[in-house]
Structure formats: structure tokens, C-alpha cells
């Protein structure tokens, strides 16, 4: 618990208790609101950032809503405000993910056949990259983008198996194999190595 409010501090000073909660792929230690007063929007948004940064994977809007005692719509609005404040937050199929500003990012223009999807994605994750999304530039529909958040071989396998089972189709099929990936890594050097590997395998577009 925090101590008693010092003179001159605003009345909305909050008491916190450290709880261990399951978020995304693992556990994260977070500060959860208790009792004294209610969190205002700015404090809540800082709390959301803390949860996303300290977690081991994406955090769903539902979990954030339960954690902060608000509706999912409020969380959606908070995420929009954080993005407007230049925080890079991705909406993945497993929840929200805040990209560390210390990471490097690059867009790769690639082309390959459906049966080469796993080889292409593994070429990225094996060097320490995260495949943030896939997008295409369609002549009629413009840019179409889908979040992926793939950073391990296991996730590559799950993604490919989901496609093969008929649950989904690769976005690149509508542009005959031509597509783009946003890739994040810990350094520009790693991105250079990924680019070289993709080039060696003939996946890169000029």
C-alpha cells in the first residue's frame, strides 16, 4: 500500500496492491487499483501502457477492461488516445501489443508461393525478428492489412496449419503472392541479416 496522502496532494491518490495475473503468454506483476478514489483517464492509460510493456505477449481488451474496472469500449478509446500520443500499439488477434521504441522496424516487400509461407516466416523468426503484420496493395481495394505478431517457429507452424485446415486463406492470394511484412527486431543489424536471408532465398522484391 502507498502511504497516506501528503498535504497538497490531490484527493484522488490511489492505493495499489501488487498482484500476479495471467496476461498474454505469461505472468506479469502489475499494480491493481484498490479502494481509495477512482483512477482518472490519464492514470488509467499509463497503467495500460505499464501492463502491455511488462507482459510477455499481447493483452486482450477484455482483460484490460476487467483489470481497470471499465468497459471494453473505454479501453478501445484509451488505446486510440495512446496512439494519438504517438505510442505504437498493435491490435493483434490475441490482443494489444505495445512496440518498444528501442526496437528497429522495417517493411519487406516479398513474393513467394503458398507452400513457401513457412520457409519465409521461419527465415525471419530464426534471426530474431517478429513478423508484425502482412499487407498488400490491391488495385481496387487499396491497402489491406492483417496483424500477425509471429516471433517463434511454433507460432509459424500454428499459422500455417490454420491456413492448411481451411480456417483462413493467405492475404497474398489476392495479389498473386505479392505482399509486404512489417518486421521488428532488437537492432538494425538483425534486420540486415533477415533482409540478406530473404534475398538469398529469392523472396525479396526489387
C-alpha positions, -999 to +999 in steps of 0.1 A: +000+000+000+011+036-005+013+059+024-012+085+035-017+115+012+008+143+019-006+178+023-013+194-010-015+161-029-047+157-049-075+137-033-075+110-060-043+095-048-047+057-052-038+027-031-023-002-051-017-038-044+007-059-064-010-089-079+002-116-102-022-120-131-021-141-163-018-118-193-010-129-229+017-156-230+028-154-193+026-138-159+033-101-152+035-082-120+011-053-121-004-026-099-041-032-095-064-004-082-079-007-048-104+013-028-093+049-023-108+071-051-110+062-087-085+063-115-088+091-140-083+086-177-047+097-178-037+074-149-056+045-164-038+050-198-004+050-180-015+018-163-025+002-196+010+011-210+026-005-180+007-037-183+015-040-220+052-033-215+057-056-186+037-085-201+051-114-222+027-111-250-004-093-263-031-083-238-068-086-247-092-057-244-114-078-222-085-084-197-077-047-196-113-038-190-116-063-161-083-051-146-092-014-146-129-018-139-141-002-171-159-013-202-141-026-233-153+005-252-134+027-227-103+006-233-107+010-271-110+048-266-079+047-244-059+028-270-069+053-296-058+082-274-024+065-267-019+060-305-027+097-310+000+105-285+025+086-307+026+053-288+029+025-313+002-001-303-007-030-325-040-048-324-032-085-329-056-114-329-046-121-293-049-085-280-030-053-279+008-051-281+029-020-274+061-020-295+092-008-277+106+023-292+140+008-287+133-018-314+141-013-350+115-018-377+115-024-415+090-033-442+100-061-465+084-064-500+083-101-507+069-127-531+065-164-529+041-194-534+017-206-507+038-237-500+068-214-491+050-194-464+066-214-435+101-211-450+097-173-455+084-167-419+110-190-404+137-171-422+125-140-402+120-155-368+151-176-368+172-144-369+153-129-340+127-109-359+090-105-352+065-106-381+042-078-370+018-079-399+012-087-435-003-063-460-010-060-497-016-031-521-047-041-541-055-023-573-092-019-564-093-021-526-061-002-518-041-013-488-053-044-469-035-052-436-037-081-411-018-082-378+002-114-372+026-110-342+046-141-351+080-144-334+087-182-329+088-213-351+059-227-331+037-197-340+048-201-376+036-237-375+003-228-359-003-201-385+005-224-414-017-252-400-046-228-396-043-220-433-040-256-444-070-266-423-091-242-444-099-219-415-083-190-433-066-180-466-033-161-471-039-125-478-013-126-506-036-148-527-055-117-538-023-102-552-008-134-567+018-138-540+030-102-539+028-088-503+046-069-475+057-077-440+064-052-412+092-068-392+106-057-358+139-067-342+163-056-315+186-039-339+192-027-375+219-054-378+194-081-372+171-066-398+200-065-423+206-102-416+169-110-422+170-090-454+201-109-466+185-142-458+152-134-476+173-122-506+193-154-507+161-175-508+146-153-536+117-139-516+126-102-518+111-080-544+134-055-560 
